[in-house]
Amino acid sequence: MSKNIYSEFQMKELEKNPNVVRVSDRSISYQPYFKVKAVQEYKTGKRPSQIFLENGFNLEVIGKDQPIRCLRRWRDTFEQFGEVGFESERRGKGSSGRPSSKTLSAEEKLKKAETRIKYLEAENGLLKKARRTREAGVEKEILTPSEKFELIEKIIRKHQLKGKVTQLCQLAEVSKSGYYAWLSAEGVRQVREARDTQEVELIKNIFFVKNQKVGALQIKMILENDHSVVMNHKKIRRLMKKFSLETKIRRVKPYRIMLKATQEHRTCPNLLKRQFDQKEFGKVLLTDITYLYYRGGQKAYLSCVKDGATKEILAYKLSRSLEMDIVYQTLDNLKEGMGIFHPETILHSDQGVHYTHPEFQDRVKKLGVRQSMSRKGNCWDNAPMESFFGHFKDMVDHKACENFMQLRQEVDDYMEEYNSHRYQWGLKKMTPAQYRSHLLAA
C-alpha cells in the first residue's frame, strides 16, 4: 500500500495505464504480466524507478519509493512461487470473459456472495444520502449533483463496482453522461481548490484577528480598503461556508418582548419618528446608556451619543455609577466635540429617568437642541443606538477586564477602531469618520 493519498484525478490517470488493474485512494493493483516483466528486467540490472518510468508511471504521483517497495515484494514472490504466484491473485477472472461452467467451490461462492453484499451496501448508502427529499412538507434535495457524483465515485472505488455506474446514477437520479463529465473535469476542480485554499488565507487573517465577529460584507470592505484586494461578497460567503468560518452573531430578541412596543406614551413627543438618517451630519443625534460587567461581577455604565447620518460616536462617558453626572458629562463632551450644532439638531433618547430629568432637559435647551423621546417600551424608536451597543458587546470582551481602568482602555480602543477603521456597507464602504468628511464636502 502506498503512503500517498491519491486524488480522484490522479486515480483516473493511473487507471489509464494498461499495467494497472485498479486504483484506490491509497493503493494500486498491477497486472500480473507487468509484475513478471518488472522482476525480469530488474534481474538484468535495471533500477526499479527506471522500470516504472519506461512503463508510463509518474513517480511524482505514485511516490519515488513505490517502485523499490514493489520490486522487493514481487522478487520474493517470484523466487518462491514463480509466475504462478502472480496469476493466483486473479482467481475468479477468466481470460475470455465468458461465464465459467465449472462448479463453484465453497470459497468462491462465499466471495461471490460478499461481492453482492458490497453492492447492496453501496446501494443502501447511496439511497440514504441522495434521496432524503422531504423536509417539513416541502420537496427538497439535500445533495447537489456534484455531491452525488462524488458519492458515486467513492462507492465505486470502495466496493470495486466499475460495472454498476448506470445503476448507481439511476439510484442517485443523475445522468451517466453528467457523471463522466464530472470525472473529466477533475483537473479544473483541482485548480479551483488550490485557488480557494490560497484566497481563503486572506479571509482567515481578517476573520480571526477580528475574533470571528465579522461577516462577508465587513471582510469585503477590509480587503478592498486595507489590502487593495477586490473580491465579490458572494465568493467570500462561499469560501467561508466551505472552510467552516462561522461568524458569531447576536441572537434576535424573542418576538414576545417586541409586543410591548405597541403601547403609545405621550409624555414627551417623538419628533424623530424613526427618521434616523437625514443625510446631514449633526442633525439627528441618538443617545442611550448601557451596562458593562467586568471582573468579579462589577458593573460599569456607558453613555453614548451617536450621529444618525454618519453612525459616528460623537461623545461617550464610562462611569461606575448611574447618577445624573454620567449624562451631564456626556453632554459636555458632545459640546466640546461638536463646537457648533446644526440649527435643526434633534437629540433623541428613550424615556429613561436621566432624559426626563428637568435639569437634563434644561441643559439640552441651552445647547440650542430640540429633545425627542421614543415611545414607552418601544426599542425600535431608538434602534441604531441599541444596535451599536449590541455590536459593542460582541466585539469588546468586557467581562475579561481585570479592573475599571482596563475596561476604560478597552472602550477607548474600540471607539477609535469603530469611528476611524471600521468600514460600513451602508456608508458607501467608508468608515464613519470618512463618511462625515464625505457629507460635509458634498
N, C-alpha and C positions, 0 to 999 in steps of 0.2 A: 504493500500500500504506500502511495506517495505521501510525502509530508506536505505537499502543496494542496490547496483547495482550489479546484478549477471552477471558473465561471461558466455560465451557460454557453457563451460564445466560444470559449476555449474547448469545452466538451464537444461542441458541434464540429469545430475544426479538426479535433483529434479523431473523431469518428469517420471523417472523410478519408483518412489514411487506410489503405487496403490491408495493412498489417495489424489493424485493431479490430477486435470483436465488438467491444462495448466500452463505454466510459461512464464513470460516476463522478461525483464531485471530489472524491478522494482516491480513486483507483482507476487503472487502465488494464483491461484484459486483452492480451495479444494473441494473434493467430498462432496455432501450433507450428506451422511451417516457418514462420518468422523466428520463432524460438530456436528451432533446429538450425536454421541458416545463421542466426547470430552466434550460436555456440561454435559452429564450424568455422566461421570467419574469425572468431576470437582465437581459435586454435592456430590459425595461420599467422597470427601476430597483430591483427588489427585491434585498436583500442576500442573499448565499449562506446565512448562518445562518437567515434568515427563511424561505427556500425549504425548507430541510431540516426546520425546526420544523413548518411547516404541513403537511408530508408525513409526519409521525409519527416523526421521528428524535429521539432523545435525545442532545443534544450532549455531555452529561457522559459518555456511553458511547463515542460514536464519536470524540470529541475536537473541541474548538472550532475547530481549524484545518482539519479534514477537509473541510467544505463549500467553503472557499476553494480548497484544492488541487484538489478535484474539478471545480469550475466553471472553473477556469483551464484544466484539461486538456480538458474537454468543449467549451469555447468554441472552442479551437483546432481540434479535430476537426470541429466543426460548420461552421466557416468554410472548412475545406479540403475536406471531403467531403459536407457536408450531413447529412441524416438517415440516408443510406445508410451513412455512416461508423460509426454506432452499430449498425445492423442487421447489418453484416458480422461482428460479434462473436458472432452467433447461428447461424452456419453449421452445418448438420447437424441443426438442431432445427426440424422442420416445425410450423406453427401448428395443424394439425388433429390431430396426434398419430398419424396413420396412417403405416405404413411407406412410405418412398419407393420408387417403382417405377423411378426413373431409375438408370442405370448409375453406379456409384461411380467417382470418379477415383482415381488412384494415391495422391493426398494424403489423400483421405477414407478409403480402405482402410487406409492407414497409421495414421490417427487411431483408427479402429475397433479395429485390432489392438493399439494402445497401451492403449486402454481395457480390452480383455480381459486384457492382461498385468498391468495395475494390479490388476484384480480377483483374478487368480491369485496375485499377490504378497501381497495383503492376506489372502487365504485361507490361504496358506502361513505367513505371520507369525502369524496367529491360532492356527493349529494348533500351531505351535512353542511358543507361550506358554501356551495354555489346555489342552493335552492331555498334558502331562508328568505322568502319573498313577501310574507305577510306580516305587517307590523302595525298595531293599533288600527286594524281595519283597512289599511292602505296597502296596495300592492307596491312593494319596494324591493329592489335588489341590493344586497349588501356588498357585492363584489363587482368591480368593473371588468370589462372584457380582458384587459391586460392582466389583472389579478387572476382571472380564471385561466388564462393561457399559462401563467407562471405556475399555477397549481397543477395543471395537467402535466407540464414538463417535469415537475418534481415527482409526481406519482409514477410517470413512465420510467424515470431513472431509478427511483427507489425500488420498484417492483419488476423492472425489466419487461415492460409491456409495450414494446415498439409496435406491435401489430394491432393495438387497441386504440389508436389515435381517434379513429372515426367514432367509436362508441363513447369514448370519454368526452369528445367535443359535443356529441348529442346530449349526453347527460348534463353538461355544463351550459347547454343552449348557446353555443358559439359555433362559428363556421370553421371547418377544417382549413380552408384557404387562409382565413384570418390567423389561425394558429401558426401556420407555416410562414406567413408574412411577419408575424411577431418574432419567430425564431430568427429569420433572416435579418431583422433589424437590431440584433443584439449589439452589433458594433456601434450603432447610433446611440443606443441606451447607455453603453459604457462611457462614451464621450460625454453624454449629458450627466451621468452620475459623477464623473470626475469634475465637471464644471460646477455642479451643485455642491460637491464637497468643498471645493475651493471657495465658492461665493458665500457659503453659509458661515465660514470663519469670520467674515466681516460682520455678519449679523450677530454671531455669538459674542464677539468682542464688545458690542454695544449692549446686548441683552443682559449679559452677566455683570458688566460694570454698573448698569442701572438696576441691579438687584432683581432682575426678572419682572420689572414693573413697567415695561414699555411695550407698546403694541406695534403693529406693522407700519402705521402712519408715522408714529414717532421715529421709528428706525429709518424710514424712508427720508424724513427731513434731516435727521442727523447725518446720514450717509451723504446727502446732497450738499449740506452746508458745511460740515466739518471734514469730510473725506473726499469731496468732489466726485462722488460715485452716484450715478443715476441708475436706479433700479425700480422697476414697477412694483407698486404696493401689492398687486396680486401675486407676483413672483415671491415677494418677501413672505406673504402668508403661506404660499405653497411650501417654501423651504422650512418655515417654522413648524408647519404641520408635519412635514416629512421627517424632520430631525427632533420632533417632540419638544419644541421650545414653547412651553405653555405660559402665557402671561398671567401673572397674579392680578386678579381684578376684584373690585369691591362688589359685594352682594347687594342687589337692589332690595330696598326695604319692602316688607310684605304689603300687599295692597290694602289690607285692612287698616294699616296705620295711615295710609293716604286718605281714607274715608273721612278722617277728622277735618280735612281741608275744605269741606263743603259748607261749613258754617261761616256766615258773614259777621264781621265785627266792625263797627263804625266809630269807635272811639278816636281813631286817627285816620285820616284819608289816605288811600293808596293812590298817590299821584303817578306812580310809575306804571302800574298795570302790566307788569312783565315786559315792558319795552326796554330791555336791558341795554341793547346795543343801538345807540342812536347815531353812530358814525362820527361822533365828536368827542375828542379827548376831554375829560374832566366834566362832562355834562351829567353823567349818571355815575354816582358813587354808591357802592354797596358795602355794608358793614355788618359784622356779627362777631360773636365770641364763642370759642370752643375750649374744651378742657383737654389737657395732655397729662397722662400719667407717666411718671418716671420711677427710678429705683425705689423699692420698698413701698410701693403703692402711693407715693406722694403725688399731689396733684398741682398742676400749674394751669394758667389760663392765658389764652392767646386771643387778642383783639386785633382785627384787620380791617382795612378799607381797601376795596378793590374797584378799579375803573371798569365800567360796563363795556366800553368800546375796545380798549386795548387789553383787558384782562390783567393789567399790571397791578401788583400790590403797592399802593402808594404810601401806606403807613401801617405800622403794626406795633403792638406792645405786648410783651410777655410779662406776666405778673404771678406772684404766689397767691394773691387774694383776688376776690371778686368785688372789692369795694369800688366805689364810683371813680376812683382815681384812674383805673385802667382805661376807661373810655375818655376821660379828660385828657390824659397823656396821648392817647391815640389821636384826638382832635388837634392837639398841639403839634404832634409830628406831621399830621396831614397839612396843617397850615404852613409849617416850615418847608415841607417838600413841594407844595403847590405854589406858594407865593401868591399869585393872583388866581382867583376862582373864576370859572366860566359864569357869565351873567345869569344863566338858567340852571345852575347846578342844583341837582336833587340828591340828598343823602337818604338812602333807603335802608331800612332795617326791619327786624321783626318787632313784636310788641313786648320785648323784654323790659324789665324794670329799669335797666340803665337808660334805655332810649325814651321811656315815658317820663323820666325824672324831669321836673321843671328846670333845674339848673342846667342839665344837659341840653334841653331844648333851647334855653336862653343862649347858651354858648354857640349853638348851631346858627341861630338867627344873627348873632353878632358877626359871624363869618360871611353873612350875606347868602346863606344857603337855605333852600327850602327842605323841609323834612317830610319824608314819606314812610309809611309802615305797611308791612304785609298784613293780610287778614289773619285773625286769630287761628293758630294751629295750622296755617297753610304754608308749608315749607317751600312749595313751588313758587311762591311770590318772591322768594329770595334765592332761587335755585343756583345761580352762578356762585354765590358765596358758599352755599352748602357743598357744592361740587368741589370747590377749591379745598375746603377743609378735608373732604373725603380723600382726595388725591394726596394732600399733605401727609395725612396719617398713614397712607400706603407707602410713601416714599421715605419718610423720616422714622427711623426706629427709635422713637422717643422712650419706649419702655426700657431700652438698654442703657439710657443715660444714667450715670452714677450720681449726679447732683444737678442742682438748678443751673449752675454756670455752664456745665457741659450741654444741658438742654438748650440754653440760650445760644450757644455757639452753633448747635445743630440747626436751630431756627434761622439764625443769621445766614448760615451757609446755604440753606435751602432757598431762602428768599432771593439771594443773589443768583443762584442757579436758575430759579424759576423766571425771574424778570429778565435776565440777560442771556441765558443759554438754552432755555427750554423752548424749542420750536413748536408751534401750534398750527395744526392744519387749517383751522378757521381764521387764522391771522395771515393768510397767504403764505404759509410756511415760514413765517418770521417769529422772532421772539417778541414778547410784549413790549420790550424797550424799543426794538426795531420798528414795530408796528406803530408805536406812538410817534416816532420821528416821521414815519410814512404819512400818518394822518395830518400832522402839523404841516408837513411840506405840501400836502395836497390842498 
